[in-house]
Amino acid sequence: MKMNIVEQPIEFQKQVGVQYEAIRLSGQTNMFDQGTVRLIAENNDYNELVEAINNNGYSSILKNYSTLRELFEEIEVPECF
């Protein structure tokens, strides 16, 4: 059974949120395209996001995006290549 992302430690949630946001801001893919998001995450060494996609289910990340966003508002989002 996949665990909800918001049941993970806060620091993990922050990292997942920041990494997801970096990909989103890059405009490289439609964020509903899980496979491409995972590929971009792997190429950028966004290990927490890859782990979350694999273990928590991508739908959990999408469903809880606003909660994740609140956690990293003051953290600088890295550029994604």
PDB file with one MODEL, atoms N, CA, C and O in Angstrom:
MODEL        1
ATOM      1  N   MET A   1       0.841  -1.181   0.000  1.00  0.00           N
ATOM      2  CA  MET A   1       0.000   0.000   0.000  1.00  0.00           C
ATOM      3  C   MET A   1       0.887   1.245   0.000  1.00  0.00           C
ATOM      4  O   MET A   1       1.853   1.331   0.758  1.00  0.00           O
ATOM      5  N   LYS A   2       0.556   2.179  -0.834  1.00  0.00           N
ATOM      6  CA  LYS A   2       1.337   3.411  -0.921  1.00  0.00           C
ATOM      7  C   LYS A   2       0.953   4.353   0.205  1.00  0.00           C
ATOM      8  O   LYS A   2      -0.216   4.480   0.568  1.00  0.00           O
ATOM      9  N   MET A   3       1.974   5.013   0.748  1.00  0.00           N
ATOM     10  CA  MET A   3       1.745   5.938   1.854  1.00  0.00           C
ATOM     11  C   MET A   3       1.562   7.350   1.331  1.00  0.00           C
ATOM     12  O   MET A   3       2.195   7.736   0.349  1.00  0.00           O
ATOM     13  N   ASN A   4       0.723   8.105   1.963  1.00  0.00           N
ATOM     14  CA  ASN A   4       0.473   9.495   1.611  1.00  0.00           C
ATOM     15  C   ASN A   4       1.733  10.319   1.882  1.00  0.00           C
ATOM     16  O   ASN A   4       2.383  10.146   2.913  1.00  0.00           O
ATOM     17  N   ILE A   5       2.070  11.201   0.968  1.00  0.00           N
ATOM     18  CA  ILE A   5       3.271  12.032   1.105  1.00  0.00           C
ATOM     19  C   ILE A   5       3.253  12.855   2.391  1.00  0.00           C
ATOM     20  O   ILE A   5       4.308  13.072   2.987  1.00  0.00           O
ATOM     21  N   VAL A   6       2.096  13.313   2.830  1.00  0.00           N
ATOM     22  CA  VAL A   6       2.043  14.150   4.031  1.00  0.00           C
ATOM     23  C   VAL A   6       2.220  13.337   5.312  1.00  0.00           C
ATOM     24  O   VAL A   6       2.231  13.908   6.403  1.00  0.00           O
ATOM     25  N   GLU A   7       2.355  12.035   5.200  1.00  0.00           N
ATOM     26  CA  GLU A   7       2.668  11.199   6.353  1.00  0.00           C
ATOM     27  C   GLU A   7       4.171  10.982   6.497  1.00  0.00           C
ATOM     28  O   GLU A   7       4.620  10.289   7.410  1.00  0.00           O
ATOM     29  N   GLN A   8       4.935  11.569   5.602  1.00  0.00           N
ATOM     30  CA  GLN A   8       6.400  11.460   5.631  1.00  0.00           C
ATOM     31  C   GLN A   8       6.982  12.578   6.501  1.00  0.00           C
ATOM     32  O   GLN A   8       6.292  13.551   6.805  1.00  0.00           O
ATOM     33  N   PRO A   9       8.260  12.439   6.903  1.00  0.00           N
ATOM     34  CA  PRO A   9       8.899  13.510   7.684  1.00  0.00           C
ATOM     35  C   PRO A   9       8.872  14.852   6.948  1.00  0.00           C
ATOM     36  O   PRO A   9       8.963  14.900   5.721  1.00  0.00           O
ATOM     37  N   ILE A  10       8.747  15.920   7.699  1.00  0.00           N
ATOM     38  CA  ILE A  10       8.635  17.272   7.134  1.00  0.00           C
ATOM     39  C   ILE A  10       9.800  17.607   6.202  1.00  0.00           C
ATOM     40  O   ILE A  10       9.576  18.155   5.123  1.00  0.00           O
ATOM     41  N   GLU A  11      11.015  17.295   6.585  1.00  0.00           N
ATOM     42  CA  GLU A  11      12.169  17.619   5.739  1.00  0.00           C
ATOM     43  C   GLU A  11      12.084  16.909   4.398  1.00  0.00           C
ATOM     44  O   GLU A  11      12.440  17.483   3.369  1.00  0.00           O
ATOM     45  N   PHE A  12      11.617  15.672   4.398  1.00  0.00           N
ATOM     46  CA  PHE A  12      11.425  14.927   3.156  1.00  0.00           C
ATOM     47  C   PHE A  12      10.351  15.606   2.312  1.00  0.00           C
ATOM     48  O   PHE A  12      10.524  15.768   1.104  1.00  0.00           O
ATOM     49  N   GLN A  13       9.251  16.001   2.933  1.00  0.00           N
ATOM     50  CA  GLN A  13       8.178  16.694   2.222  1.00  0.00           C
ATOM     51  C   GLN A  13       8.693  17.985   1.592  1.00  0.00           C
ATOM     52  O   GLN A  13       8.350  18.303   0.453  1.00  0.00           O
ATOM     53  N   LYS A  14       9.521  18.732   2.334  1.00  0.00           N
ATOM     54  CA  LYS A  14      10.078  19.982   1.807  1.00  0.00           C
ATOM     55  C   LYS A  14      10.921  19.717   0.570  1.00  0.00           C
ATOM     56  O   LYS A  14      10.789  20.409  -0.440  1.00  0.00           O
ATOM     57  N   GLN A  15      11.788  18.710   0.650  1.00  0.00           N
ATOM     58  CA  GLN A  15      12.656  18.394  -0.482  1.00  0.00           C
ATOM     59  C   GLN A  15      11.843  17.964  -1.699  1.00  0.00           C
ATOM     60  O   GLN A  15      12.126  18.392  -2.818  1.00  0.00           O
ATOM     61  N   VAL A  16      10.854  17.133  -1.489  1.00  0.00           N
ATOM     62  CA  VAL A  16       9.994  16.695  -2.588  1.00  0.00           C
ATOM     63  C   VAL A  16       9.300  17.905  -3.205  1.00  0.00           C
ATOM     64  O   VAL A  16       9.243  18.036  -4.428  1.00  0.00           O
ATOM     65  N   GLY A  17       8.776  18.780  -2.367  1.00  0.00           N
ATOM     66  CA  GLY A  17       8.087  19.969  -2.859  1.00  0.00           C
ATOM     67  C   GLY A  17       8.990  20.876  -3.662  1.00  0.00           C
ATOM     68  O   GLY A  17       8.600  21.343  -4.732  1.00  0.00           O
ATOM     69  N   VAL A  18      10.184  21.134  -3.172  1.00  0.00           N
ATOM     70  CA  VAL A  18      11.140  22.009  -3.862  1.00  0.00           C
ATOM     71  C   VAL A  18      11.545  21.395  -5.201  1.00  0.00           C
ATOM     72  O   VAL A  18      11.611  22.089  -6.216  1.00  0.00           O
ATOM     73  N   GLN A  19      11.810  20.111  -5.195  1.00  0.00           N
ATOM     74  CA  GLN A  19      12.232  19.448  -6.427  1.00  0.00           C
ATOM     75  C   GLN A  19      11.094  19.417  -7.453  1.00  0.00           C
ATOM     76  O   GLN A  19      11.322  19.633  -8.643  1.00  0.00           O
ATOM     77  N   TYR A  20       9.888  19.153  -6.994  1.00  0.00           N
ATOM     78  CA  TYR A  20       8.719  19.171  -7.871  1.00  0.00           C
ATOM     79  C   TYR A  20       8.541  20.572  -8.459  1.00  0.00           C
ATOM     80  O   TYR A  20       8.294  20.722  -9.655  1.00  0.00           O
ATOM     81  N   GLU A  21       8.665  21.582  -7.621  1.00  0.00           N
ATOM     82  CA  GLU A  21       8.491  22.968  -8.059  1.00  0.00           C
ATOM     83  C   GLU A  21       9.556  23.363  -9.080  1.00  0.00           C
ATOM     84  O   GLU A  21       9.256  24.092 -10.025  1.00  0.00           O
ATOM     85  N   ALA A  22      10.781  22.902  -8.909  1.00  0.00           N
ATOM     86  CA  ALA A  22      11.841  23.212  -9.866  1.00  0.00           C
ATOM     87  C   ALA A  22      11.490  22.672 -11.242  1.00  0.00           C
ATOM     88  O   ALA A  22      11.698  23.348 -12.250  1.00  0.00           O
ATOM     89  N   ILE A  23      10.963  21.465 -11.288  1.00  0.00           N
ATOM     90  CA  ILE A  23      10.559  20.887 -12.570  1.00  0.00           C
ATOM     91  C   ILE A  23       9.372  21.651 -13.134  1.00  0.00           C
ATOM     92  O   ILE A  23       9.332  21.942 -14.329  1.00  0.00           O
ATOM     93  N   ARG A  24       8.422  21.972 -12.299  1.00  0.00           N
ATOM     94  CA  ARG A  24       7.234  22.715 -12.747  1.00  0.00           C
ATOM     95  C   ARG A  24       7.633  24.057 -13.351  1.00  0.00           C
ATOM     96  O   ARG A  24       7.162  24.422 -14.428  1.00  0.00           O
ATOM     97  N   LEU A  25       8.502  24.790 -12.657  1.00  0.00           N
ATOM     98  CA  LEU A  25       8.921  26.108 -13.131  1.00  0.00           C
ATOM     99  C   LEU A  25       9.762  26.042 -14.402  1.00  0.00           C
ATOM    100  O   LEU A  25       9.816  27.005 -15.166  1.00  0.00           O
ATOM    101  N   SER A  26      10.415  24.910 -14.624  1.00  0.00           N
ATOM    102  CA  SER A  26      11.242  24.772 -15.828  1.00  0.00           C
ATOM    103  C   SER A  26      10.389  24.711 -17.095  1.00  0.00           C
ATOM    104  O   SER A  26      10.869  25.032 -18.182  1.00  0.00           O
ATOM    105  N   GLY A  27       9.135  24.302 -16.961  1.00  0.00           N
ATOM    106  CA  GLY A  27       8.242  24.217 -18.109  1.00  0.00           C
ATOM    107  C   GLY A  27       8.595  23.108 -19.087  1.00  0.00           C
ATOM    108  O   GLY A  27       8.143  23.127 -20.231  1.00  0.00           O
ATOM    109  N   GLN A  28       9.390  22.151 -18.658  1.00  0.00           N
ATOM    110  CA  GLN A  28       9.845  21.094 -19.551  1.00  0.00           C
ATOM    111  C   GLN A  28       8.781  20.056 -19.874  1.00  0.00           C
ATOM    112  O   GLN A  28       8.876  19.367 -20.889  1.00  0.00           O
ATOM    113  N   THR A  29       7.770  19.938 -19.020  1.00  0.00           N
ATOM    114  CA  THR A  29       6.768  18.904 -19.229  1.00  0.00           C
ATOM    115  C   THR A  29       5.443  19.292 -18.596  1.00  0.00           C
ATOM    116  O   THR A  29       5.379  20.175 -17.741  1.00  0.00           O
ATOM    117  N   ASN A  30       4.415  18.632 -19.019  1.00  0.00           N
ATOM    118  CA  ASN A  30       3.129  18.720 -18.359  1.00  0.00           C
ATOM    119  C   ASN A  30       3.281  17.963 -17.040  1.00  0.00           C
ATOM    120  O   ASN A  30       3.716  16.812 -17.040  1.00  0.00           O
ATOM    121  N   MET A  31       2.939  18.577 -15.943  1.00  0.00           N
ATOM    122  CA  MET A  31       3.172  17.958 -14.642  1.00  0.00           C
ATOM    123  C   MET A  31       2.279  16.750 -14.378  1.00  0.00           C
ATOM    124  O   MET A  31       2.464  16.059 -13.376  1.00  0.00           O
ATOM    125  N   PHE A  32       1.322  16.487 -15.249  1.00  0.00           N
ATOM    126  CA  PHE A  32       0.521  15.268 -15.125  1.00  0.00           C
ATOM    127  C   PHE A  32       1.209  14.081 -15.792  1.00  0.00           C
ATOM    128  O   PHE A  32       0.739  12.950 -15.670  1.00  0.00           O
ATOM    129  N   ASP A  33       2.314  14.323 -16.495  1.00  0.00           N
ATOM    130  CA  ASP A  33       3.064  13.268 -17.164  1.00  0.00           C
ATOM    131  C   ASP A  33       4.089  12.684 -16.185  1.00  0.00           C
ATOM    132  O   ASP A  33       5.247  13.103 -16.157  1.00  0.00           O
ATOM    133  N   GLN A  34       3.655  11.735 -15.403  1.00  0.00           N
ATOM    134  CA  GLN A  34       4.475  11.163 -14.339  1.00  0.00           C
ATOM    135  C   GLN A  34       5.803  10.603 -14.853  1.00  0.00           C
ATOM    136  O   GLN A  34       6.839  10.806 -14.219  1.00  0.00           O
ATOM    137  N   GLY A  35       5.789   9.919 -15.965  1.00  0.00           N
ATOM    138  CA  GLY A  35       7.017   9.320 -16.491  1.00  0.00           C
ATOM    139  C   GLY A  35       8.069  10.352 -16.834  1.00  0.00           C
ATOM    140  O   GLY A  35       9.248  10.167 -16.533  1.00  0.00           O
ATOM    141  N   THR A  36       7.648  11.443 -17.464  1.00  0.00           N
ATOM    142  CA  THR A  36       8.598  12.491 -17.821  1.00  0.00           C
ATOM    143  C   THR A  36       9.071  13.241 -16.585  1.00  0.00           C
ATOM    144  O   THR A  36      10.244  13.605 -16.497  1.00  0.00           O
ATOM    145  N   VAL A  37       8.180  13.477 -15.632  1.00  0.00           N
ATOM    146  CA  VAL A  37       8.596  14.124 -14.374  1.00  0.00           C
ATOM    147  C   VAL A  37       9.648  13.261 -13.686  1.00  0.00           C
ATOM    148  O   VAL A  37      10.653  13.782 -13.203  1.00  0.00           O
ATOM    149  N   ARG A  38       9.431  11.950 -13.636  1.00  0.00           N
ATOM    150  CA  ARG A  38      10.410  11.047 -13.009  1.00  0.00           C
ATOM    151  C   ARG A  38      11.739  11.107 -13.752  1.00  0.00           C
ATOM    152  O   ARG A  38      12.793  11.158 -13.118  1.00  0.00           O
ATOM    153  N   LEU A  39      11.709  11.102 -15.084  1.00  0.00           N
ATOM    154  CA  LEU A  39      12.934  11.155 -15.883  1.00  0.00           C
ATOM    155  C   LEU A  39      13.703  12.448 -15.627  1.00  0.00           C
ATOM    156  O   LEU A  39      14.921  12.421 -15.446  1.00  0.00           O
ATOM    157  N   ILE A  40      13.008  13.565 -15.611  1.00  0.00           N
ATOM    158  CA  ILE A  40      13.661  14.847 -15.333  1.00  0.00           C
ATOM    159  C   ILE A  40      14.235  14.838 -13.910  1.00  0.00           C
ATOM    160  O   ILE A  40      15.349  15.312 -13.684  1.00  0.00           O
ATOM    161  N   ALA A  41      13.482  14.305 -12.967  1.00  0.00           N
ATOM    162  CA  ALA A  41      13.961  14.215 -11.575  1.00  0.00           C
ATOM    163  C   ALA A  41      15.234  13.367 -11.502  1.00  0.00           C
ATOM    164  O   ALA A  41      16.193  13.738 -10.826  1.00  0.00           O
ATOM    165  N   GLU A  42      15.238  12.241 -12.193  1.00  0.00           N
ATOM    166  CA  GLU A  42      16.431  11.382 -12.210  1.00  0.00           C
ATOM    167  C   GLU A  42      17.621  12.108 -12.823  1.00  0.00           C
ATOM    168  O   GLU A  42      18.731  12.028 -12.298  1.00  0.00           O
ATOM    169  N   ASN A  43      17.399  12.819 -13.933  1.00  0.00           N
ATOM    170  CA  ASN A  43      18.475  13.541 -14.622  1.00  0.00           C
ATOM    171  C   ASN A  43      19.038  14.687 -13.793  1.00  0.00           C
ATOM    172  O   ASN A  43      20.179  15.100 -14.000  1.00  0.00           O
ATOM    173  N   ASN A  44      18.246  15.205 -12.854  1.00  0.00           N
ATOM    174  CA  ASN A  44      18.684  16.310 -11.997  1.00  0.00           C
ATOM    175  C   ASN A  44      19.092  15.847 -10.597  1.00  0.00           C
ATOM    176  O   ASN A  44      19.331  16.667  -9.711  1.00  0.00           O
ATOM    177  N   ASP A  45      19.168  14.542 -10.409  1.00  0.00           N
ATOM    178  CA  ASP A  45      19.517  13.959  -9.101  1.00  0.00           C
ATOM    179  C   ASP A  45      18.565  14.402  -7.999  1.00  0.00           C
ATOM    180  O   ASP A  45      18.984  14.651  -6.868  1.00  0.00           O
ATOM    181  N   TYR A  46      17.300  14.498  -8.330  1.00  0.00           N
ATOM    182  CA  TYR A  46      16.264  14.815  -7.351  1.00  0.00           C
ATOM    183  C   TYR A  46      15.785  13.505  -6.728  1.00  0.00           C
ATOM    184  O   TYR A  46      14.673  13.041  -6.983  1.00  0.00           O
ATOM    185  N   ASN A  47      16.656  12.928  -5.908  1.00  0.00           N
ATOM    186  CA  ASN A  47      16.437  11.593  -5.371  1.00  0.00           C
ATOM    187  C   ASN A  47      15.204  11.495  -4.487  1.00  0.00           C
ATOM    188  O   ASN A  47      14.510  10.479  -4.503  1.00  0.00           O
ATOM    189  N   GLU A  48      14.926  12.533  -3.721  1.00  0.00           N
ATOM    190  CA  GLU A  48      13.753  12.502  -2.855  1.00  0.00           C
ATOM    191  C   GLU A  48      12.466  12.459  -3.685  1.00  0.00           C
ATOM    192  O   GLU A  48      11.527  11.738  -3.348  1.00  0.00           O
ATOM    193  N   LEU A  49      12.431  13.225  -4.758  1.00  0.00           N
ATOM    194  CA  LEU A  49      11.247  13.222  -5.614  1.00  0.00           C
ATOM    195  C   LEU A  49      11.076  11.860  -6.294  1.00  0.00           C
ATOM    196  O   LEU A  49       9.961  11.345  -6.371  1.00  0.00           O
ATOM    197  N   VAL A  50      12.154  11.286  -6.780  1.00  0.00           N
ATOM    198  CA  VAL A  50      12.079   9.964  -7.400  1.00  0.00           C
ATOM    199  C   VAL A  50      11.581   8.945  -6.382  1.00  0.00           C
ATOM    200  O   VAL A  50      10.714   8.127  -6.690  1.00  0.00           O
ATOM    201  N   GLU A  51      12.129   8.994  -5.169  1.00  0.00           N
ATOM    202  CA  GLU A  51      11.693   8.078  -4.114  1.00  0.00           C
ATOM    203  C   GLU A  51      10.211   8.274  -3.802  1.00  0.00           C
ATOM    204  O   GLU A  51       9.471   7.304  -3.636  1.00  0.00           O
ATOM    205  N   ALA A  52       9.787   9.519  -3.724  1.00  0.00           N
ATOM    206  CA  ALA A  52       8.380   9.800  -3.425  1.00  0.00           C
ATOM    207  C   ALA A  52       7.469   9.288  -4.531  1.00  0.00           C
ATOM    208  O   ALA A  52       6.408   8.729  -4.254  1.00  0.00           O
ATOM    209  N   ILE A  53       7.871   9.473  -5.770  1.00  0.00           N
ATOM    210  CA  ILE A  53       7.068   8.976  -6.884  1.00  0.00           C
ATOM    211  C   ILE A  53       6.965   7.452  -6.808  1.00  0.00           C
ATOM    212  O   ILE A  53       5.889   6.883  -6.996  1.00  0.00           O
ATOM    213  N   ASN A  54       8.084   6.807  -6.532  1.00  0.00           N
ATOM    214  CA  ASN A  54       8.105   5.344  -6.483  1.00  0.00           C
ATOM    215  C   ASN A  54       7.360   4.782  -5.281  1.00  0.00           C
ATOM    216  O   ASN A  54       6.676   3.766  -5.397  1.00  0.00           O
ATOM    217  N   ASN A  55       7.485   5.432  -4.130  1.00  0.00           N
ATOM    218  CA  ASN A  55       6.948   4.855  -2.889  1.00  0.00           C
ATOM    219  C   ASN A  55       5.631   5.459  -2.425  1.00  0.00           C
ATOM    220  O   ASN A  55       4.849   4.790  -1.749  1.00  0.00           O
ATOM    221  N   ASN A  56       5.381   6.681  -2.769  1.00  0.00           N
ATOM    222  CA  ASN A  56       4.198   7.356  -2.269  1.00  0.00           C
ATOM    223  C   ASN A  56       3.112   7.477  -3.323  1.00  0.00           C
ATOM    224  O   ASN A  56       1.955   7.754  -3.009  1.00  0.00           O
ATOM    225  N   GLY A  57       3.485   7.272  -4.541  1.00  0.00           N
ATOM    226  CA  GLY A  57       2.522   7.434  -5.604  1.00  0.00           C
ATOM    227  C   GLY A  57       2.444   8.884  -6.034  1.00  0.00           C
ATOM    228  O   GLY A  57       2.328   9.790  -5.208  1.00  0.00           O
ATOM    229  N   TYR A  58       2.509   9.084  -7.308  1.00  0.00           N
ATOM    230  CA  TYR A  58       2.523  10.436  -7.855  1.00  0.00           C
ATOM    231  C   TYR A  58       1.224  11.170  -7.554  1.00  0.00           C
ATOM    232  O   TYR A  58       1.217  12.389  -7.380  1.00  0.00           O
ATOM    233  N   SER A  59       0.137  10.432  -7.494  1.00  0.00           N
ATOM    234  CA  SER A  59      -1.154  11.079  -7.213  1.00  0.00           C
ATOM    235  C   SER A  59      -1.156  11.733  -5.834  1.00  0.00           C
ATOM    236  O   SER A  59      -1.829  12.744  -5.633  1.00  0.00           O
ATOM    237  N   SER A  60      -0.415  11.171  -4.886  1.00  0.00           N
ATOM    238  CA  SER A  60      -0.325  11.758  -3.552  1.00  0.00           C
ATOM    239  C   SER A  60       0.384  13.111  -3.603  1.00  0.00           C
ATOM    240  O   SER A  60       0.011  14.042  -2.890  1.00  0.00           O
ATOM    241  N   ILE A  61       1.399  13.212  -4.443  1.00  0.00           N
ATOM    242  CA  ILE A  61       2.121  14.477  -4.594  1.00  0.00           C
ATOM    243  C   ILE A  61       1.205  15.520  -5.224  1.00  0.00           C
ATOM    244  O   ILE A  61       1.130  16.656  -4.755  1.00  0.00           O
ATOM    245  N   LEU A  62       0.510  15.127  -6.288  1.00  0.00           N
ATOM    246  CA  LEU A  62      -0.398  16.067  -6.954  1.00  0.00           C
ATOM    247  C   LEU A  62      -1.521  16.512  -6.029  1.00  0.00           C
ATOM    248  O   LEU A  62      -1.853  17.695  -5.961  1.00  0.00           O
ATOM    249  N   LYS A  63      -2.089  15.568  -5.332  1.00  0.00           N
ATOM    250  CA  LYS A  63      -3.226  15.867  -4.453  1.00  0.00           C
ATOM    251  C   LYS A  63      -2.830  16.784  -3.300  1.00  0.00           C
ATOM    252  O   LYS A  63      -3.643  17.584  -2.837  1.00  0.00           O
ATOM    253  N   ASN A  64      -1.590  16.672  -2.836  1.00  0.00           N
ATOM    254  CA  ASN A  64      -1.141  17.439  -1.671  1.00  0.00           C
ATOM    255  C   ASN A  64      -0.182  18.560  -2.033  1.00  0.00           C
ATOM    256  O   ASN A  64       0.549  19.047  -1.170  1.00  0.00           O
ATOM    257  N   TYR A  65      -0.170  18.978  -3.289  1.00  0.00           N
ATOM    258  CA  TYR A  65       0.764  20.006  -3.733  1.00  0.00           C
ATOM    259  C   TYR A  65       0.652  21.284  -2.919  1.00  0.00           C
ATOM    260  O   TYR A  65       1.675  21.852  -2.535  1.00  0.00           O
ATOM    261  N   SER A  66      -0.553  21.751  -2.645  1.00  0.00           N
ATOM    262  CA  SER A  66      -0.701  23.010  -1.907  1.00  0.00           C
ATOM    263  C   SER A  66      -0.118  22.896  -0.499  1.00  0.00           C
ATOM    264  O   SER A  66       0.444  23.863   0.016  1.00  0.00           O
ATOM    265  N   THR A  67      -0.244  21.747   0.118  1.00  0.00           N
ATOM    266  CA  THR A  67       0.349  21.523   1.446  1.00  0.00           C
ATOM    267  C   THR A  67       1.867  21.536   1.344  1.00  0.00           C
ATOM    268  O   THR A  67       2.537  22.153   2.173  1.00  0.00           O
ATOM    269  N   LEU A  68       2.418  20.864   0.337  1.00  0.00           N
ATOM    270  CA  LEU A  68       3.871  20.854   0.148  1.00  0.00           C
ATOM    271  C   LEU A  68       4.378  22.256  -0.135  1.00  0.00           C
ATOM    272  O   LEU A  68       5.431  22.650   0.367  1.00  0.00           O
ATOM    273  N   ARG A  69       3.640  23.009  -0.933  1.00  0.00           N
ATOM    274  CA  ARG A  69       4.041  24.375  -1.307  1.00  0.00           C
ATOM    275  C   ARG A  69       4.188  25.273  -0.084  1.00  0.00           C
ATOM    276  O   ARG A  69       5.097  26.101  -0.028  1.00  0.00           O
ATOM    277  N   GLU A  70       3.315  25.116   0.877  1.00  0.00           N
ATOM    278  CA  GLU A  70       3.391  25.920   2.094  1.00  0.00           C
ATOM    279  C   GLU A  70       4.654  25.627   2.896  1.00  0.00           C
ATOM    280  O   GLU A  70       5.138  26.499   3.619  1.00  0.00           O
ATOM    281  N   LEU A  71       5.189  24.435   2.785  1.00  0.00           N
ATOM    282  CA  LEU A  71       6.372  24.046   3.556  1.00  0.00           C
ATOM    283  C   LEU A  71       7.659  24.673   3.049  1.00  0.00           C
ATOM    284  O   LEU A  71       8.597  24.878   3.819  1.00  0.00           O
ATOM    285  N   PHE A  72       7.710  24.979   1.760  1.00  0.00           N
ATOM    286  CA  PHE A  72       8.986  25.464   1.216  1.00  0.00           C
ATOM    287  C   PHE A  72       8.913  26.874   0.666  1.00  0.00           C
ATOM    288  O   PHE A  72       9.746  27.257  -0.155  1.00  0.00           O
ATOM    289  N   GLU A  73       7.945  27.644   1.095  1.00  0.00           N
ATOM    290  CA  GLU A  73       7.791  29.000   0.561  1.00  0.00           C
ATOM    291  C   GLU A  73       9.053  29.844   0.673  1.00  0.00           C
ATOM    292  O   GLU A  73       9.312  30.683  -0.190  1.00  0.00           O
ATOM    293  N   GLU A  74       9.832  29.638   1.711  1.00  0.00           N
ATOM    294  CA  GLU A  74      11.010  30.473   1.915  1.00  0.00           C
ATOM    295  C   GLU A  74      12.300  29.797   1.482  1.00  0.00           C
ATOM    296  O   GLU A  74      13.383  30.347   1.681  1.00  0.00           O
ATOM    297  N   ILE A  75      12.201  28.626   0.900  1.00  0.00           N
ATOM    298  CA  ILE A  75      13.375  27.905   0.415  1.00  0.00           C
ATOM    299  C   ILE A  75      13.568  28.263  -1.053  1.00  0.00           C
ATOM    300  O   ILE A  75      12.605  28.298  -1.819  1.00  0.00           O
ATOM    301  N   GLU A  76      14.810  28.529  -1.444  1.00  0.00           N
ATOM    302  CA  GLU A  76      15.083  28.850  -2.828  1.00  0.00           C
ATOM    303  C   GLU A  76      14.930  27.604  -3.697  1.00  0.00           C
ATOM    304  O   GLU A  76      15.510  26.560  -3.398  1.00  0.00           O
ATOM    305  N   VAL A  77      14.170  27.714  -4.744  1.00  0.00           N
ATOM    306  CA  VAL A  77      13.942  26.605  -5.658  1.00  0.00           C
ATOM    307  C   VAL A  77      15.092  26.578  -6.653  1.00  0.00           C
ATOM    308  O   VAL A  77      15.370  27.587  -7.301  1.00  0.00           O
ATOM    309  N   PRO A  78      15.774  25.425  -6.788  1.00  0.00           N
ATOM    310  CA  PRO A  78      16.899  25.347  -7.712  1.00  0.00           C
ATOM    311  C   PRO A  78      16.441  25.368  -9.166  1.00  0.00           C
ATOM    312  O   PRO A  78      15.282  25.085  -9.467  1.00  0.00           O
ATOM    313  N   GLU A  79      17.361  25.706 -10.061  1.00  0.00           N
ATOM    314  CA  GLU A  79      17.044  25.644 -11.486  1.00  0.00           C
ATOM    315  C   GLU A  79      17.137  24.188 -11.923  1.00  0.00           C
ATOM    316  O   GLU A  79      17.969  23.421 -11.437  1.00  0.00           O
ATOM    317  N   CYS A  80      16.285  23.844 -12.826  1.00  0.00           N
ATOM    318  CA  CYS A  80      16.218  22.491 -13.341  1.00  0.00           C
ATOM    319  C   CYS A  80      16.695  22.510 -14.777  1.00  0.00           C
ATOM    320  O   CYS A  80      16.299  23.381 -15.551  1.00  0.00           O
ATOM    321  N   PHE A  81      17.546  21.553 -15.145  1.00  0.00           N
ATOM    322  CA  PHE A  81      18.019  21.520 -16.532  1.00  0.00           C
ATOM    323  C   PHE A  81      17.430  20.345 -17.257  1.00  0.00           C
ATOM    324  O   PHE A  81      17.709  20.146 -18.439  1.00  0.00           O
TER     325      PHE A  81
ENDMDL
END
